[in-house]
Structure formats: C-alpha cells, structure tokens
C-alpha cells in the first residue's frame, strides 16, 4: 500500500500545471490569431492600397545664368547662399564698346531720318519744277503757233520760225527730263512715310540691336531664389553661354520618388501622397499629389545605359521616377533643399483614369518677364529719335509726308505767290 500511494501522487500532481500551460498556449495562439486577423483586415483595407519607398529625393529648377554677349566682368552683385529677387543685377559687363556702338546707331538713325525728310522735300521741289517746265512748254507752243501764222504771210523769216520750233522741242525735252527725275525720286518714297520708310526702318533696327547689346551687359536674376555654384570672377572675359552662376527657386521644388516596377501598376496621376523628410523627422508630414511619371527607367537614361543583351545578363528590378507635387503652404512653413532624402507613401485607392495620361499644358509652366522690358525701351528710344529729327519741320507743307499729298502742297505754295491762281496739276 505504501508503495502505490506515492505513484498516484506523482500522476495527479502535474495536472494543474498542464492546464495552466494549455490555457496560456491557447491565449497566445488566440492573441496571435487576433493580431493576424487584425493585420489581415488592415492590409485588406489600407496597406494593400499603399505604395511606399525611401528612394526619393527633393528636386527643383536650377536656373543657369549665362551671358548673351562677350565681355569683361566688372561687377558681381550676388554670391553663393544669398537670396536674390527677380530682376536684381547679378553680373555686369564692361559697357564701353556697347555704348559707343549704340551712339553710332542712334546717330545713323537721326541722319537717315533727315535724309528721308530731304527726299520728301526734294519731291515737292521736283513737282514744282515739272509745273514750271509745263508752263515753258505751253509758252513755247503759243510762240510757235503765232510764228507759224506770221510765217504763212511772210511776216517773219524761216530762221525765226525754226528757232521757235527748236525752243518748243527743247521745252518738251526739259519737261520729260523733269518728269523722269520726279518719278525716280517718288519711287524712293512712294506709299511710305518717314517712320516706315525702308531706310529709316533699317536704321531703327540697328538701334534696337545696339540697344539690346548694351542692355545685355547687365545680367539680371530671371527668378527669385538662392544663388548657387558661382563660378564667375572679376575681370574674367566671358563669352555667350558661359555658366556664371545658378539661381535655385526653393519655392518651386518637387519630389522625385523612384518606385519599383511592381509598384507602378496601381498608381495614377492625382493620387494623394504623404511624405516625411529626414531633415525634420517623422513629426513633420508633407502632403502632395502624383504629378506624373517618368518616360523610362533610370537606367534607360543613364550616361552609360545597361547592355541587357550581353551574355552575362542579370535581371535587376528597375525603378521609374514618379514626380510628386508638394503643398506650397507646407513647403513655405518647412522649406526643403534640393537633394534632401524623403520617405514617400502613395495612397492608390482611387485608380480611375489612364496610367499614363497625355497631359498637355496650354500655358508655359515657367516664365519670366525680366527680359521683356528691353524691347520696349529700345522701341521708345527709336520713336524718340525719329520724333526729335522730324520736329525741325516748320513749313506747313511738310506736315503731310505722303507722296499723294504733293499736289496739295504744290497748290498751297502757289497760293502763297502773289498774282498766281491755283490750278490742278496733271500729276
């Protein structure tokens, strides 16, 4: 009896422990099952619609400042890390040669305007000469008619009659010569005014060109932003296209996120994006939208593209850049710089629309009006020079420069002569 009792105690003693182990095992299994079900539900409702990557970086415009003419640098108005406004002078070139060329062009324009004015005045003078020759022809014809009547009655000699005929022929020849000279002069000003005469327009174009060259000795900032990569130095001789410095407008940055191939199928333009920057940590979130997709993978546009047709080919999952536009207000509150790392998560719930839509912009995405004033100022200078050299006309007859008004001017001049009645000129 004493031998059986301990054996029975050994069999019944571990039962509570086994029950506890089973209970804790069931609790653990249930907890893992609940976690798995919860994660599965969360994945089904949210995670499977989210595509994320940490291969994302801030990108932006880098506006190169390059001269349009050759010259020597005499002034530098900004340095690296400084902020500049649109239109602020960055680099100034020596203006001596451009200033001389501009003065020569303006003087040539003034001289051309006066020469064209002389053409119009000469036309009026030739018009008067034609009228005078017509009077001579009329007088010679009358003289010849009288002498022919007298010659028939033998009142004058044949020699005097021949002199009258010669005078009439000479007067007609002089009239033809005057008419041809008038036609030649009118051909140079026909259907033109001083302002639109070809010679004046050509001289005005030279003034505009010289002024643009002069204005381009000053290089302004086309956009507001921070100066970067300044390479220009004082006294440096620069030529067109030489990179002098760059302007980076940090209020126009975006994010280029490089997603793997399997992640792109569900992405569409306009889907919401949540971003965090390593600069600020996970406490600061940015919100944006998918703006577009790259036309190819990064390797396709690399400096040395991969040769996949070689025998030692190894398959590598490719990545395609996806452009993400940021919220301007969030960007202003927490500025970013080009090249900073970002973590990106795209919500792909809304999958409507085409995967690669053909987005056409009706207006330019970027523009500047800093250089638009040069043409306007040059046009004003041309008009001022023309007006200044036209202002010397004091004769009333010179107010109308049209060749069609030449008879009217001639009539006015004849009215000013005492004892002369106006008449309509045949031309």
Long-range contacts (C-beta under 8 A, 24 or more apart in sequence): 49-266, 49-347, 49-348, 49-349, 50-345, 50-346, 50-347, 50-348, 51-259, 51-263, 51-266, 51-267, 51-345, 51-346, 51-348, 52-343, 52-344, 52-345, 52-346, 53-257, 53-258, 53-259, 53-260, 53-263, 53-343, 53-344, 54-341, 54-342, 54-343, 54-344, 55-257, 55-258, 55-259, 55-319, 56-255, 56-256, 56-257, 56-258, 56-275, 56-324, 56-341, 56-342, 56-343, 56-344, 57-255, 57-256, 57-339, 57-340, 57-341, 57-342, 58-253, 58-254, 58-255, 58-277, 58-336, 58-337, 58-338, 58-339, 58-340, 58-342, 59-253, 59-254, 59-255, 59-256, 59-338, 60-248, 60-249, 60-250, 60-252, 60-253, 60-254, 60-338, 61-223, 61-248, 61-249, 61-252, 61-366, 62-228, 62-229, 62-246, 62-247, 62-248, 62-338, 63-222, 63-223, 63-225, 63-246, 63-247, 63-248, 63-249, 64-243, 64-246, 65-90, 65-91, 65-219, 65-221, 65-222, 65-243, 65-244, 65-245, 65-246, 65-247, 66-240, 66-241, 66-242, 66-243, 66-244, 67-91, 67-93, 67-216, 67-219, 67-238, 67-239, 67-240, 67-241, 67-242, 67-244, 68-216, 68-240, 69-93, 69-98, 69-213, 69-216, 69-217, 69-240, 70-237, 70-238, 70-239, 70-240, 71-98, 71-217, 71-237, 71-238, 72-235, 72-236, 72-237, 72-238, 73-232, 73-233, 73-234, 73-235, 73-236, 73-237, 73-238, 74-234, 74-235, 75-234, 76-230, 76-232, 76-233, 76-234, 78-221, 78-227, 78-230, 78-245, 79-227, 79-230, 80-227, 80-228, 80-229, 80-230, 80-245, 81-226, 81-227, 81-228, 82-226, 82-227, 83-224, 83-225, 83-226, 83-227, 84-221, 84-224, 84-225, 84-226, 84-227, 84-247, 85-221, 85-224, 86-220, 86-221, 86-222, 86-223, 86-224, 86-368, 86-370, 87-220, 87-221, 87-370, 88-220, 88-221, 89-218, 89-219, 89-220, 89-221, 90-219, 90-220, 90-221, 90-227, 90-244, 90-245, 91-218, 91-219, 91-232, 91-244, 91-245, 92-217, 92-218, 92-219, 93-217, 93-218, 93-219, 93-238, 94-217, 95-214, 95-217, 98-210, 98-213, 98-214, 98-217, 99-214, 101-210, 101-213, 101-214, 102-207, 102-210, 102-211, 102-213, 102-214, 104-210, 105-203, 105-206, 105-207, 105-209, 105-210, 105-211, 106-207, 106-210, 106-381, 106-385, 108-203, 108-206, 108-207, 109-200, 109-203, 109-204, 109-206, 109-207, 109-382, 109-385, 109-386, 110-385, 110-388, 110-389, 111-203, 112-199, 112-200, 112-202, 112-203, 113-194, 113-200, 113-203, 113-385, 113-386, 113-389, 113-390, 114-389, 114-392, 115-199, 116-189, 116-194, 116-197, 116-199, 116-200, 117-194, 117-389, 117-390, 117-392, 117-393, 117-398, 117-401, 119-185, 119-188, 119-189, 120-189, 120-194, 120-398, 120-401, 120-403, 121-398, 122-185, 123-182, 123-185, 123-186, 123-189, 123-403, 123-406, 124-397, 124-406, 124-409, 124-410, 124-413, 126-178, 126-181, 126-182, 126-185, 127-182, 127-406, 127-407, 127-409, 127-410, 127-425, 127-427, 128-410, 128-413, 129-178, 129-181, 129-182, 130-175, 130-178, 130-179, 130-182, 130-425, 130-427, 131-410, 131-425, 132-178, 133-171, 133-174, 133-175, 133-178, 133-179, 134-175, 134-426, 136-171, 136-174, 136-175, 137-168, 137-171, 137-172, 137-175, 139-171, 140-164, 140-167, 140-168, 140-170, 140-171, 140-172, 141-168, 141-171, 143-167, 143-168, 144-168, 179-427, 182-427, 186-403, 186-406, 189-401, 189-403, 190-403, 191-403, 192-403, 193-401, 193-402, 194-386, 194-390, 194-401, 195-386, 200-386, 204-382, 204-386, 207-378, 207-381, 207-382, 207-385, 208-375, 208-378, 208-379, 208-382, 211-374, 211-377, 211-378, 211-381, 212-374, 212-375, 212-378, 215-374, 215-377, 215-378, 216-374, 219-244, 220-370, 220-371, 221-247, 221-370, 222-247, 222-368, 222-370, 222-371, 223-247, 223-249, 223-366, 223-368, 224-249, 224-251, 225-249, 225-250, 225-251, 226-250, 248-338, 250-335, 250-336, 250-337, 250-338, 251-328, 251-331, 251-332, 253-326, 253-331, 253-336, 253-337, 253-338, 254-291, 254-323, 254-324, 254-325, 254-326, 255-288, 255-323, 255-324, 255-326, 255-342, 255-344, 256-321, 256-322, 256-323, 256-324, 257-321, 257-322, 257-324, 257-342, 257-344, 257-346, 258-298, 258-319, 258-320, 258-321, 258-322, 259-319, 259-320, 259-322, 259-346, 260-317, 260-318, 260-319, 261-317, 261-318, 261-319, 261-320, 262-317, 264-293, 264-320, 264-322, 264-355, 265-355, 266-348, 266-351, 267-293, 267-322, 267-346, 267-348, 267-355, 268-348, 268-350, 268-351, 268-352, 268-353, 268-354, 268-355, 269-293, 269-353, 269-357, 269-359, 270-350, 270-353, 271-346, 271-347, 271-348, 271-349, 271-350, 272-346, 272-347, 273-324, 273-344, 273-345, 273-346, 273-347, 274-344, 274-345, 274-347, 275-324, 275-326, 275-342, 275-343, 275-344, 275-345, 276-342, 276-343, 277-334, 277-336, 277-340, 277-341, 277-342, 277-343, 278-340, 278-341, 278-342, 278-343, 279-336, 279-340, 280-334, 284-334, 286-326, 286-327, 286-330, 286-331, 286-334, 286-342, 287-326, 287-327, 287-330, 288-324, 288-325, 288-326, 288-327, 289-324, 289-325, 290-322, 290-323, 290-324, 290-346, 291-323, 291-324, 291-325, 292-322, 292-323, 292-359, 293-320, 293-321, 293-322, 293-323, 293-355, 293-356, 294-320, 294-321, 294-322, 294-323, 296-320, 322-346
